[in-house]
Amino acid sequence: MPRIATATSSRQVRRLTTMAFFGPPVIVGLSLLAANPDWSGLGLVLGTFTLIATLSLLITAAPNGWLIVGGVIVGSSP
């Protein structure tokens, strides 16, 4: 059974995917923050929340689309 997108318009899909586009660079930046021993806990927690938020945005925008595959590959690479 195919899943139905919860985004109702093409404008909403564009906005969600634009927000999700900035997820991987933020995750990389937070990984660099996590490399510092003084900030490692904060970087790890915020990086995990950013990854979850990015994948949630992609799933909301296009549950059956190839965007999810790209988000998983790019988001899990740092």
All heavy atoms as a GROMACS GRO file, in nm:
protein
  563
    1MET      N    1   0.084  -0.117   0.000
    1MET     CA    2   0.000   0.000   0.000
    1MET      C    3   0.090   0.125   0.000
    1MET      O    4   0.170   0.143   0.090
    1MET     CB    5  -0.089  -0.001   0.124
    1MET     CG    6  -0.166   0.128   0.143
    1MET     SD    7  -0.252   0.133   0.299
    1MET     CE    8  -0.414   0.096   0.248
    2PRO      N    9   0.077   0.210  -0.102
    2PRO     CA   10   0.161   0.329  -0.107
    2PRO      C   11   0.120   0.430  -0.001
    2PRO      O   12   0.003   0.445   0.032
    2PRO     CB   13   0.138   0.383  -0.247
    2PRO     CG   14   0.009   0.327  -0.291
    2PRO     CD   15  -0.008   0.196  -0.219
    3ARG      N   16   0.221   0.498   0.051
    3ARG     CA   17   0.193   0.602   0.148
    3ARG      C   18   0.158   0.730   0.076
    3ARG      O   19   0.207   0.758  -0.032
    3ARG     CB   20   0.315   0.623   0.237
    3ARG     CG   21   0.340   0.503   0.324
    3ARG     CD   22   0.463   0.516   0.406
    3ARG     NE   23   0.479   0.651   0.456
    3ARG     CZ   24   0.588   0.693   0.517
    3ARG    NH1   25   0.687   0.611   0.535
    3ARG    NH2   26   0.599   0.816   0.561
    4ILE      N   27   0.073   0.810   0.136
    4ILE     CA   28   0.030   0.936   0.076
    4ILE      C   29   0.104   1.050   0.144
    4ILE      O   30   0.116   1.054   0.266
    4ILE     CB   31  -0.122   0.953   0.092
    4ILE    CG1   32  -0.194   0.841   0.018
    4ILE    CG2   33  -0.167   1.088   0.041
    4ILE    CD1   34  -0.342   0.837   0.040
    5ALA      N   35   0.154   1.144   0.064
    5ALA     CA   36   0.226   1.258   0.117
    5ALA      C   37   0.133   1.346   0.199
    5ALA      O   38   0.018   1.366   0.164
    5ALA     CB   39   0.288   1.339   0.004
    6THR      N   40   0.184   1.397   0.310
    6THR     CA   41   0.104   1.486   0.392
    6THR      C   42   0.121   1.631   0.349
    6THR      O   43   0.045   1.717   0.393
    6THR     CB   44   0.141   1.473   0.541
    6THR    OG1   45   0.281   1.498   0.555
    6THR    CG2   46   0.109   1.335   0.592
    7ALA      N   47   0.217   1.660   0.262
    7ALA     CA   48   0.231   1.794   0.206
    7ALA      C   49   0.121   1.811   0.102
    7ALA      O   50   0.104   1.728   0.013
    7ALA     CB   51   0.368   1.812   0.144
    8THR      N   52   0.047   1.920   0.112
    8THR     CA   53  -0.072   1.935   0.030
    8THR      C   54  -0.051   2.011  -0.099
    8THR      O   55  -0.130   1.999  -0.191
    8THR     CB   56  -0.183   2.005   0.111
    8THR    OG1   57  -0.134   2.130   0.158
    8THR    CG2   58  -0.226   1.919   0.229
    9SER      N   59   0.053   2.092  -0.110
    9SER     CA   60   0.074   2.170  -0.231
    9SER      C   61   0.220   2.160  -0.275
    9SER      O   62   0.308   2.125  -0.197
    9SER     CB   63   0.036   2.316  -0.207
    9SER     OG   64   0.127   2.375  -0.117
   10SER      N   65   0.243   2.196  -0.400
   10SER     CA   66   0.380   2.193  -0.451
   10SER      C   67   0.465   2.298  -0.382
   10SER      O   68   0.585   2.278  -0.362
   10SER     CB   69   0.381   2.215  -0.602
   10SER     OG   70   0.329   2.342  -0.634
   11ARG      N   71   0.405   2.408  -0.341
   11ARG     CA   72   0.479   2.511  -0.267
   11ARG      C   73   0.527   2.457  -0.133
   11ARG      O   74   0.641   2.481  -0.090
   11ARG     CB   75   0.389   2.633  -0.247
   11ARG     CG   76   0.455   2.744  -0.173
   11ARG     CD   77   0.363   2.865  -0.166
   11ARG     NE   78   0.418   2.960  -0.074
   11ARG     CZ   79   0.349   3.022   0.019
   11ARG    NH1   80   0.220   3.000   0.030
   11ARG    NH2   81   0.406   3.108   0.099
   12GLN      N   82   0.441   2.382  -0.066
   12GLN     CA   83   0.479   2.324   0.063
   12GLN      C   84   0.588   2.220   0.045
   12GLN      O   85   0.681   2.212   0.126
   12GLN     CB   86   0.357   2.264   0.130
   12GLN     CG   87   0.381   2.218   0.271
   12GLN     CD   88   0.256   2.164   0.337
   12GLN    OE1   89   0.157   2.135   0.271
   12GLN    NE2   90   0.260   2.150   0.467
   13VAL      N   91   0.581   2.141  -0.061
   13VAL     CA   92   0.685   2.042  -0.088
   13VAL      C   93   0.819   2.112  -0.114
   13VAL      O   94   0.923   2.071  -0.062
   13VAL     CB   95   0.646   1.953  -0.208
   13VAL    CG1   96   0.764   1.866  -0.252
   13VAL    CG2   97   0.527   1.867  -0.175
   14ARG      N   98   0.818   2.220  -0.194
   14ARG     CA   99   0.941   2.294  -0.220
   14ARG      C  100   0.999   2.352  -0.092
   14ARG      O  101   1.120   2.347  -0.070
   14ARG     CB  102   0.915   2.407  -0.320
   14ARG     CG  103   0.924   2.366  -0.463
   14ARG     CD  104   0.931   2.486  -0.555
   14ARG     NE  105   0.830   2.586  -0.528
   14ARG     CZ  106   0.711   2.594  -0.584
   14ARG    NH1  107   0.677   2.503  -0.673
   14ARG    NH2  108   0.626   2.690  -0.554
   15ARG      N  109   0.914   2.405  -0.006
   15ARG     CA  110   0.962   2.464   0.119
   15ARG      C  111   1.021   2.358   0.211
   15ARG      O  112   1.128   2.377   0.270
   15ARG     CB  113   0.847   2.538   0.190
   15ARG     CG  114   0.893   2.616   0.311
   15ARG     CD  115   0.783   2.699   0.371
   15ARG     NE  116   0.668   2.618   0.407
   15ARG     CZ  117   0.543   2.642   0.368
   15ARG    NH1  118   0.515   2.746   0.293
   15ARG    NH2  119   0.445   2.563   0.405
   16LEU      N  120   0.955   2.243   0.220
   16LEU     CA  121   1.006   2.135   0.306
   16LEU      C  122   1.137   2.079   0.254
   16LEU      O  123   1.229   2.053   0.331
   16LEU     CB  124   0.902   2.023   0.318
   16LEU     CG  125   0.777   2.056   0.398
   16LEU    CD1  126   0.674   1.944   0.383
   16LEU    CD2  127   0.810   2.078   0.544
   17THR      N  128   1.148   2.060   0.122
   17THR     CA  129   1.272   2.006   0.068
   17THR      C  130   1.386   2.108   0.076
   17THR      O  131   1.501   2.071   0.092
   17THR     CB  132   1.256   1.959  -0.078
   17THR    OG1  133   1.198   2.062  -0.156
   17THR    CG2  134   1.169   1.835  -0.084
   18THR      N  135   1.354   2.238   0.066
   18THR     CA  136   1.457   2.340   0.084
   18THR      C  137   1.510   2.338   0.227
   18THR      O  138   1.631   2.346   0.250
   18THR     CB  139   1.401   2.480   0.050
   18THR    OG1  140   1.357   2.480  -0.084
   18THR    CG2  141   1.508   2.586   0.068
   19MET      N  142   1.420   2.324   0.323
   19MET     CA  143   1.464   2.316   0.463
   19MET      C  144   1.545   2.189   0.485
   19MET      O  145   1.647   2.190   0.556
   19MET     CB  146   1.344   2.319   0.558
   19MET     CG  147   1.278   2.455   0.565
   19MET     SD  148   1.148   2.472   0.690
   19MET     CE  149   1.049   2.329   0.671
   20ALA      N  150   1.504   2.079   0.425
   20ALA     CA  151   1.576   1.953   0.441
   20ALA      C  152   1.712   1.956   0.370
   20ALA      O  153   1.804   1.886   0.410
   20ALA     CB  154   1.493   1.837   0.387
   21PHE      N  155   1.725   2.041   0.266
   21PHE     CA  156   1.851   2.053   0.194
   21PHE      C  157   1.962   2.103   0.286
   21PHE      O  158   2.078   2.064   0.272
   21PHE     CB  159   1.833   2.149   0.076
   21PHE     CG  160   1.959   2.180   0.003
   21PHE    CD1  161   2.014   2.089  -0.085
   21PHE    CD2  162   2.024   2.301   0.023
   21PHE    CE1  163   2.131   2.118  -0.152
   21PHE    CE2  164   2.140   2.331  -0.045
   21PHE     CZ  165   2.194   2.238  -0.133
   22PHE      N  166   1.928   2.187   0.381
   22PHE     CA  167   2.029   2.242   0.472
   22PHE      C  168   2.060   2.149   0.589
   22PHE      O  169   2.148   2.179   0.669
   22PHE     CB  170   1.983   2.380   0.524
   22PHE     CG  171   1.983   2.484   0.417
   22PHE    CD1  172   1.863   2.530   0.365
   22PHE    CD2  173   2.101   2.532   0.365
   22PHE    CE1  174   1.862   2.626   0.265
   22PHE    CE2  175   2.102   2.628   0.265
   22PHE     CZ  176   1.981   2.674   0.215
   23GLY      N  177   1.993   2.038   0.600
   23GLY     CA  178   2.018   1.943   0.707
   23GLY      C  179   2.157   1.882   0.706
   23GLY      O  180   2.228   1.887   0.806
   24PRO      N  181   2.202   1.825   0.594
   24PRO     CA  182   2.336   1.764   0.593
   24PRO      C  183   2.451   1.860   0.624
   24PRO      O  184   2.540   1.824   0.701
   24PRO     CB  185   2.347   1.706   0.451
   24PRO     CG  186   2.206   1.675   0.414
   24PRO     CD  187   2.125   1.786   0.475
   25PRO      N  188   2.451   1.984   0.571
   25PRO     CA  189   2.560   2.075   0.612
   25PRO      C  190   2.557   2.108   0.761
   25PRO      O  191   2.662   2.121   0.825
   25PRO     CB  192   2.537   2.202   0.529
   25PRO     CG  193   2.455   2.158   0.414
   25PRO     CD  194   2.373   2.043   0.461
   26VAL      N  195   2.438   2.118   0.817
   26VAL     CA  196   2.428   2.144   0.961
   26VAL      C  197   2.480   2.023   1.039
   26VAL      O  198   2.549   2.038   1.140
   26VAL     CB  199   2.282   2.178   1.001
   26VAL    CG1  200   2.266   2.184   1.151
   26VAL    CG2  201   2.241   2.310   0.938
   27ILE      N  202   2.450   1.903   0.992
   27ILE     CA  203   2.497   1.782   1.059
   27ILE      C  204   2.650   1.776   1.054
   27ILE      O  205   2.715   1.740   1.154
   27ILE     CB  206   2.434   1.656   0.995
   27ILE    CG1  207   2.283   1.653   1.023
   27ILE    CG2  208   2.499   1.529   1.046
   27ILE    CD1  209   2.208   1.550   0.943
   28VAL      N  210   2.708   1.812   0.941
   28VAL     CA  211   2.855   1.813   0.930
   28VAL      C  212   2.914   1.916   1.026
   28VAL      O  213   3.014   1.889   1.095
   28VAL     CB  214   2.899   1.840   0.784
   28VAL    CG1  215   3.048   1.866   0.775
   28VAL    CG2  216   2.860   1.724   0.696
   29GLY      N  217   2.853   2.032   1.032
   29GLY     CA  218   2.901   2.135   1.125
   29GLY      C  219   2.892   2.090   1.270
   29GLY      O  220   2.983   2.114   1.350
   30LEU      N  221   2.784   2.023   1.304
   30LEU     CA  222   2.769   1.974   1.441
   30LEU      C  223   2.864   1.858   1.469
   30LEU      O  224   2.906   1.837   1.582
   30LEU     CB  225   2.624   1.934   1.467
   30LEU     CG  226   2.527   2.052   1.475
   30LEU    CD1  227   2.384   2.002   1.477
   30LEU    CD2  228   2.555   2.138   1.596
   31SER      N  229   2.902   1.784   1.365
   31SER     CA  230   3.003   1.679   1.382
   31SER      C  231   3.138   1.741   1.416
   31SER      O  232   3.213   1.688   1.498
   31SER     CB  233   3.016   1.596   1.256
   31SER     OG  234   2.896   1.528   1.228
   32LEU      N  235   3.168   1.853   1.352
   32LEU     CA  236   3.292   1.924   1.386
   32LEU      C  237   3.287   1.977   1.528
   32LEU      O  238   3.388   1.976   1.600
   32LEU     CB  239   3.316   2.038   1.287
   32LEU     CG  240   3.345   1.996   1.144
   32LEU    CD1  241   3.350   2.118   1.053
   32LEU    CD2  242   3.473   1.918   1.136
   33LEU      N  243   3.170   2.022   1.571
   33LEU     CA  244   3.154   2.067   1.710
   33LEU      C  245   3.172   1.949   1.805
   33LEU      O  246   3.232   1.963   1.912
   33LEU     CB  247   3.016   2.130   1.728
   33LEU     CG  248   2.983   2.184   1.867
   33LEU    CD1  249   3.069   2.306   1.897
   33LEU    CD2  250   2.836   2.221   1.875
   34ALA      N  251   3.121   1.833   1.767
   34ALA     CA  252   3.132   1.715   1.852
   34ALA      C  253   3.276   1.666   1.863
   34ALA      O  254   3.310   1.593   1.957
   34ALA     CB  255   3.043   1.603   1.800
   35ALA      N  256   3.362   1.705   1.768
   35ALA     CA  257   3.502   1.664   1.774
   35ALA      C  258   3.578   1.735   1.886
   35ALA      O  259   3.681   1.687   1.931
   35ALA     CB  260   3.570   1.691   1.640
   36ASN      N  261   3.526   1.848   1.932
   36ASN     CA  262   3.587   1.921   2.043
   36ASN      C  263   3.542   1.855   2.174
   36ASN      O  264   3.422   1.845   2.199
   36ASN     CB  265   3.543   2.067   2.038
   36ASN     CG  266   3.606   2.152   2.145
   36ASN    OD1  267   3.666   2.101   2.240
   36ASN    ND2  268   3.593   2.282   2.130
   37PRO      N  269   3.634   1.811   2.257
   37PRO     CA  270   3.595   1.741   2.380
   37PRO      C  271   3.506   1.824   2.474
   37PRO      O  272   3.425   1.769   2.547
   37PRO     CB  273   3.728   1.708   2.448
   37PRO     CG  274   3.830   1.716   2.343
   37PRO     CD  275   3.780   1.814   2.241
   38ASP      N  276   3.521   1.957   2.469
   38ASP     CA  277   3.439   2.040   2.556
   38ASP      C  278   3.294   2.047   2.511
   38ASP      O  279   3.204   2.072   2.592
   38ASP     CB  280   3.496   2.183   2.562
   38ASP     CG  281   3.632   2.186   2.628
   38ASP    OD1  282   3.659   2.098   2.713
   38ASP    OD2  283   3.711   2.276   2.595
   39TRP      N  284   3.269   2.028   2.382
   39TRP     CA  285   3.134   2.042   2.327
   39TRP      C  286   3.082   1.913   2.266
   39TRP      O  287   2.982   1.916   2.193
   39TRP     CB  288   3.135   2.151   2.220
   39TRP     CG  289   3.166   2.286   2.275
   39TRP    CD1  290   3.288   2.345   2.280
   39TRP    CD2  291   3.075   2.377   2.336
   39TRP    NE1  292   3.279   2.467   2.340
   39TRP    CE2  293   3.149   2.490   2.375
   39TRP    CE3  294   2.939   2.374   2.362
   39TRP    CZ2  295   3.090   2.598   2.436
   39TRP    CZ3  296   2.880   2.483   2.423
   39TRP    CH2  297   2.956   2.593   2.461
   40SER      N  298   3.144   1.801   2.293
   40SER     CA  299   3.107   1.677   2.224
   40SER      C  300   2.964   1.633   2.254
   40SER      O  301   2.894   1.587   2.165
   40SER     CB  302   3.205   1.566   2.259
   40SER     OG  303   3.201   1.537   2.398
   41GLY      N  304   2.921   1.646   2.377
   41GLY     CA  305   2.784   1.604   2.412
   41GLY      C  306   2.679   1.686   2.340
   41GLY      O  307   2.583   1.633   2.283
   42LEU      N  308   2.698   1.817   2.340
   42LEU     CA  309   2.603   1.906   2.272
   42LEU      C  310   2.602   1.881   2.122
   42LEU      O  311   2.495   1.874   2.061
   42LEU     CB  312   2.639   2.052   2.301
   42LEU     CG  313   2.550   2.157   2.237
   42LEU    CD1  314   2.410   2.149   2.296
   42LEU    CD2  315   2.609   2.294   2.256
   43GLY      N  316   2.718   1.865   2.062
   43GLY     CA  317   2.726   1.839   1.919
   43GLY      C  318   2.660   1.707   1.881
   43GLY      O  319   2.591   1.698   1.780
   44LEU      N  320   2.679   1.605   1.964
   44LEU     CA  321   2.619   1.475   1.936
   44LEU      C  322   2.467   1.480   1.946
   44LEU      O  323   2.396   1.431   1.858
   44LEU     CB  324   2.675   1.370   2.032
   44LEU     CG  325   2.624   1.228   2.015
   44LEU    CD1  326   2.668   1.174   1.881
   44LEU    CD2  327   2.675   1.141   2.127
   45VAL      N  328   2.416   1.542   2.050
   45VAL     CA  329   2.271   1.550   2.070
   45VAL      C  330   2.206   1.634   1.960
   45VAL      O  331   2.106   1.594   1.900
   45VAL     CB  332   2.238   1.606   2.210
   45VAL    CG1  333   2.092   1.639   2.224
   45VAL    CG2  334   2.281   1.508   2.318
   46LEU      N  335   2.262   1.752   1.933
   46LEU     CA  336   2.204   1.839   1.831
   46LEU      C  337   2.216   1.777   1.691
   46LEU      O  338   2.126   1.790   1.608
   46LEU     CB  339   2.269   1.976   1.834
   46LEU     CG  340   2.237   2.062   1.956
   46LEU    CD1  341   2.314   2.194   1.949
   46LEU    CD2  342   2.089   2.087   1.968
   47GLY      N  343   2.326   1.708   1.664
   47GLY     CA  344   2.342   1.640   1.536
   47GLY      C  345   2.239   1.529   1.517
   47GLY      O  346   2.184   1.512   1.407
   48THR      N  347   2.211   1.456   1.622
   48THR     CA  348   2.110   1.350   1.615
   48THR      C  349   1.972   1.409   1.590
   48THR      O  350   1.895   1.359   1.506
   48THR     CB  351   2.110   1.266   1.744
   48THR    OG1  352   2.241   1.213   1.763
   48THR    CG2  353   2.010   1.154   1.737
   49PHE      N  354   1.938   1.515   1.661
   49PHE     CA  355   1.808   1.580   1.640
   49PHE      C  356   1.797   1.639   1.499
   49PHE      O  357   1.691   1.632   1.437
   49PHE     CB  358   1.784   1.689   1.743
   49PHE     CG  359   1.746   1.637   1.879
   49PHE    CD1  360   1.793   1.700   1.993
   49PHE    CD2  361   1.667   1.526   1.895
   49PHE    CE1  362   1.760   1.653   2.119
   49PHE    CE2  363   1.633   1.476   2.019
   49PHE     CZ  364   1.680   1.540   2.132
   50THR      N  365   1.906   1.693   1.447
   50THR     CA  366   1.905   1.748   1.312
   50THR      C  367   1.884   1.638   1.209
   50THR      O  368   1.810   1.655   1.112
   50THR     CB  369   2.036   1.823   1.283
   50THR    OG1  370   2.055   1.922   1.384
   50THR    CG2  371   2.034   1.888   1.147
   51LEU      N  372   1.948   1.524   1.227
   51LEU     CA  373   1.930   1.411   1.136
   51LEU      C  374   1.786   1.363   1.138
   51LEU      O  375   1.725   1.340   1.032
   51LEU     CB  376   2.025   1.296   1.172
   51LEU     CG  377   2.013   1.170   1.087
   51LEU    CD1  378   2.047   1.200   0.942
   51LEU    CD2  379   2.102   1.062   1.142
   52ILE      N  380   1.728   1.351   1.256
   52ILE     CA  381   1.588   1.307   1.267
   52ILE      C  382   1.496   1.408   1.201
   52ILE      O  383   1.403   1.371   1.128
   52ILE     CB  384   1.551   1.285   1.415
   52ILE    CG1  385   1.627   1.164   1.470
   52ILE    CG2  386   1.401   1.267   1.432
   52ILE    CD1  387   1.620   1.149   1.621
   53ALA      N  388   1.518   1.538   1.224
   53ALA     CA  389   1.434   1.641   1.166
   53ALA      C  390   1.445   1.643   1.014
   53ALA      O  391   1.344   1.656   0.943
   53ALA     CB  392   1.472   1.777   1.223
   54THR      N  393   1.567   1.627   0.962
   54THR     CA  394   1.586   1.628   0.817
   54THR      C  395   1.515   1.511   0.751
   54THR      O  396   1.444   1.528   0.651
   54THR     CB  397   1.737   1.622   0.784
   54THR    OG1  398   1.800   1.735   0.844
   54THR    CG2  399   1.761   1.623   0.635
   55LEU      N  400   1.529   1.392   0.805
   55LEU     CA  401   1.462   1.276   0.747
   55LEU      C  402   1.311   1.287   0.762
   55LEU      O  403   1.236   1.246   0.673
   55LEU     CB  404   1.515   1.147   0.810
   55LEU     CG  405   1.659   1.114   0.775
   55LEU    CD1  406   1.703   0.987   0.848
   55LEU    CD2  407   1.676   1.097   0.626
   56SER      N  408   1.264   1.344   0.872
   56SER     CA  409   1.120   1.364   0.889
   56SER      C  410   1.064   1.461   0.785
   56SER      O  411   0.954   1.441   0.733
   56SER     CB  412   1.090   1.416   1.029
   56SER     OG  413   1.129   1.322   1.126
   57LEU      N  414   1.139   1.567   0.757
   57LEU     CA  415   1.096   1.661   0.653
   57LEU      C  416   1.087   1.594   0.517
   57LEU      O  417   0.993   1.616   0.441
   57LEU     CB  418   1.191   1.780   0.646
   57LEU     CG  419   1.180   1.883   0.757
   57LEU    CD1  420   1.296   1.982   0.748
   57LEU    CD2  421   1.049   1.957   0.748
   58LEU      N  422   1.185   1.512   0.485
   58LEU     CA  423   1.183   1.443   0.357
   58LEU      C  424   1.068   1.344   0.348
   58LEU      O  425   1.003   1.332   0.245
   58LEU     CB  426   1.316   1.372   0.333
   58LEU     CG  427   1.435   1.462   0.305
   58LEU    CD1  428   1.563   1.381   0.302
   58LEU    CD2  429   1.416   1.535   0.175
   59ILE      N  430   1.042   1.273   0.454
   59ILE     CA  431   0.932   1.176   0.455
   59ILE      C  432   0.798   1.248   0.443
   59ILE      O  433   0.706   1.201   0.376
   59ILE     CB  434   0.939   1.089   0.581
   59ILE    CG1  435   1.058   0.994   0.572
   59ILE    CG2  436   0.811   1.011   0.601
   59ILE    CD1  437   1.091   0.922   0.700
   60THR      N  438   0.786   1.364   0.505
   60THR     CA  439   0.663   1.441   0.496
   60THR      C  440   0.642   1.494   0.355
   60THR      O  441   0.531   1.493   0.303
   60THR     CB  442   0.666   1.560   0.595
   60THR    OG1  443   0.681   1.508   0.726
   60THR    CG2  444   0.541   1.642   0.587
   61ALA      N  445   0.749   1.541   0.292
   61ALA     CA  446   0.737   1.602   0.160
   61ALA      C  447   0.712   1.498   0.051
   61ALA      O  448   0.629   1.520  -0.037
   61ALA     CB  449   0.863   1.681   0.127
   62ALA      N  450   0.782   1.386   0.054
   62ALA     CA  451   0.770   1.288  -0.053
   62ALA      C  452   0.795   1.148   0.002
   62ALA      O  453   0.906   1.097  -0.006
   62ALA     CB  454   0.869   1.319  -0.164
   63PRO      N  455   0.693   1.083   0.057
   63PRO     CA  456   0.715   0.953   0.120
   63PRO      C  457   0.756   0.843   0.024
   63PRO      O  458   0.820   0.747   0.063
   63PRO     CB  459   0.582   0.922   0.185
   63PRO     CG  460   0.482   1.003   0.112
   63PRO     CD  461   0.555   1.126   0.066
   64ASN      N  462   0.722   0.855  -0.102
   64ASN     CA  463   0.758   0.751  -0.199
   64ASN      C  464   0.869   0.797  -0.293
   64ASN      O  465   0.905   0.726  -0.385
   64ASN     CB  466   0.637   0.711  -0.284
   64ASN     CG  467   0.535   0.637  -0.201
   64ASN    OD1  468   0.571   0.567  -0.108
   64ASN    ND2  469   0.409   0.656  -0.232
   65GLY      N  470   0.923   0.915  -0.271
   65GLY     CA  471   1.018   0.973  -0.365
   65GLY      C  472   1.161   0.930  -0.341
   65GLY      O  473   1.197   0.873  -0.239
   66TRP      N  474   1.245   0.960  -0.440
   66TRP     CA  475   1.387   0.931  -0.430
   66TRP      C  476   1.457   1.027  -0.337
   66TRP      O  477   1.574   1.009  -0.305
   66TRP     CB  478   1.450   0.937  -0.569
   66TRP     CG  479   1.413   0.819  -0.650
   66TRP    CD1  480   1.316   0.814  -0.745
   66TRP    CD2  481   1.468   0.688  -0.642
   66TRP    NE1  482   1.307   0.687  -0.796
   66TRP    CE2  483   1.399   0.608  -0.735
   66TRP    CE3  484   1.568   0.631  -0.565
   66TRP    CZ2  485   1.430   0.474  -0.753
   66TRP    CZ3  486   1.598   0.497  -0.583
   66TRP    CH2  487   1.530   0.421  -0.676
   67LEU      N  488   1.388   1.131  -0.293
   67LEU     CA  489   1.447   1.225  -0.199
   67LEU      C  490   1.487   1.157  -0.069
   67LEU      O  491   1.585   1.194  -0.006
   67LEU     CB  492   1.350   1.339  -0.169
   67LEU     CG  493   1.318   1.433  -0.284
   67LEU    CD1  494   1.207   1.529  -0.244
   67LEU    CD2  495   1.442   1.508  -0.325
   68ILE      N  496   1.411   1.057  -0.028
   68ILE     CA  497   1.441   0.987   0.096
   68ILE      C  498   1.573   0.913   0.084
   68ILE      O  499   1.656   0.917   0.175
   68ILE     CB  500   1.326   0.890   0.133
   68ILE    CG1  501   1.200   0.970   0.163
   68ILE    CG2  502   1.364   0.803   0.251
   68ILE    CD1  503   1.077   0.886   0.184
   69VAL      N  504   1.595   0.850  -0.029
   69VAL     CA  505   1.719   0.776  -0.050
   69VAL      C  506   1.838   0.872  -0.046
   69VAL      O  507   1.938   0.846   0.021
   69VAL     CB  508   1.715   0.699  -0.184
   69VAL    CG1  509   1.849   0.633  -0.212
   69VAL    CG2  510   1.604   0.597  -0.182
   70GLY      N  511   1.826   0.986  -0.115
   70GLY     CA  512   1.933   1.085  -0.112
   70GLY      C  513   1.956   1.141   0.028
   70GLY      O  514   2.070   1.162   0.070
   71GLY      N  515   1.848   1.164   0.100
   71GLY     CA  516   1.860   1.214   0.237
   71GLY      C  517   1.927   1.115   0.329
   71GLY      O  518   2.009   1.153   0.415
   72VAL      N  519   1.898   0.988   0.313
   72VAL     CA  520   1.960   0.886   0.397
   72VAL      C  521   2.109   0.874   0.365
   72VAL      O  522   2.192   0.867   0.454
   72VAL     CB  523   1.889   0.750   0.379
   72VAL    CG1  524   1.968   0.638   0.443
   72VAL    CG2  525   1.749   0.756   0.437
   73ILE      N  526   2.144   0.876   0.236
   73ILE     CA  527   2.283   0.863   0.197
   73ILE      C  528   2.364   0.985   0.241
   73ILE      O  529   2.469   0.972   0.302
   73ILE     CB  530   2.295   0.842   0.045
   73ILE    CG1  531   2.239   0.705   0.008
   73ILE    CG2  532   2.439   0.855  -0.002
   73ILE    CD1  533   2.223   0.683  -0.140
   74VAL      N  534   2.315   1.103   0.211
   74VAL     CA  535   2.389   1.225   0.243
   74VAL      C  536   2.386   1.252   0.394
   74VAL      O  537   2.485   1.293   0.453
   74VAL     CB  538   2.331   1.346   0.165
   74VAL    CG1  539   2.395   1.475   0.210
   74VAL    CG2  540   2.352   1.327   0.017
   75GLY      N  541   2.274   1.226   0.457
   75GLY     CA  542   2.260   1.255   0.600
   75GLY      C  543   2.338   1.162   0.690
   75GLY      O  544   2.375   1.198   0.800
   76SER      N  545   2.366   1.041   0.645
   76SER     CA  546   2.435   0.947   0.731
   76SER      C  547   2.584   0.937   0.699
   76SER      O  548   2.654   0.856   0.758
   76SER     CB  549   2.371   0.808   0.718
   76SER     OG  550   2.384   0.760   0.586
   77SER      N  551   2.633   1.020   0.607
   77SER     CA  552   2.772   1.007   0.566
   77SER      C  553   2.874   1.074   0.658
   77SER      O  554   2.990   1.038   0.650
   77SER     CB  555   2.789   1.060   0.424
   77SER     OG  556   2.758   1.197   0.419
   78PRO      N  557   2.839   1.172   0.744
   78PRO     CA  558   2.946   1.234   0.823
   78PRO      C  559   2.999   1.133   0.919
   78PRO      O  560   3.100   1.113   0.958
   78PRO     CB  561   2.882   1.347   0.899
   78PRO     CG  562   2.743   1.356   0.857
   78PRO     CD  563   2.714   1.240   0.768
   0.00000   0.00000   0.00000
